[in-house]
């Protein structure tokens, strides 16, 4: 029987939510930027990477460990 690692699940979901919140917050600031397209491209890459890491952590927590 595998035991779920709730710490990994919670941290992974927190990272996914934080990445989404960061992206939405930066969308509001894009209008004030000199180059909003480049800014949102960079913000999207960073948010996507953080959300991907969070998703992997959550899945690894769901798979769990042998116990």
C-alpha positions in Angstrom: 0.0 0.0 0.0 1.3 3.4 -0.9 1.0 6.4 1.4 0.3 9.8 0.0 2.8 12.6 0.9 0.4 15.4 1.8 3.3 17.9 2.2 4.3 17.5 -1.4 0.6 17.7 -2.6 0.0 20.9 -0.6 3.2 22.6 -1.7 2.7 21.6 -5.3 -0.9 23.0 -5.4 0.3 26.1 -3.6 3.0 26.6 -6.3 0.4 26.2 -9.1 -1.9 28.8 -7.4 1.0 31.2 -6.8 2.1 30.9 -10.4 -1.4 31.7 -11.6 -1.8 34.6 -9.2 1.6 36.0 -10.3 0.6 35.8 -14.0 -2.7 37.6 -13.3 -1.1 40.2 -11.2 1.6 41.0 -13.8 -1.1 41.2 -16.5 -2.4 44.2 -14.7 1.0 45.9 -14.8 1.7 45.1 -18.5 -0.1 48.2 -19.7 2.4 50.4 -17.8 5.4 48.6 -19.4 7.4 50.0 -22.3 7.3 46.6 -24.0 4.2 44.7 -22.7 4.6 41.8 -25.1 8.1 41.0 -24.0 7.2 41.4 -20.4 4.2 39.0 -20.6 6.3 36.5 -22.6 8.9 36.4 -19.8 6.2 36.3 -17.1 4.5 33.5 -18.9 7.6 31.4 -19.2 8.4 31.8 -15.5 4.8 31.1 -14.4 4.7 28.1 -16.7 7.9 26.7 -15.2 6.7 27.2 -11.6 3.3 25.7 -12.4 5.0 22.7 -14.0 7.2 22.1 -11.0 4.2 22.4 -8.7 2.2 19.9 -10.8 5.1 17.4 -10.8 5.4 17.8 -7.0 1.6 17.3 -6.6 1.6 14.2 -8.8 4.7 12.8 -6.9 2.8 13.3 -3.7 -0.3 11.6 -5.0 1.8 8.6 -6.1 3.3 8.5 -2.6 5.9 6.2 -1.2 5.8 2.6 0.0 5.0 2.4 3.6 
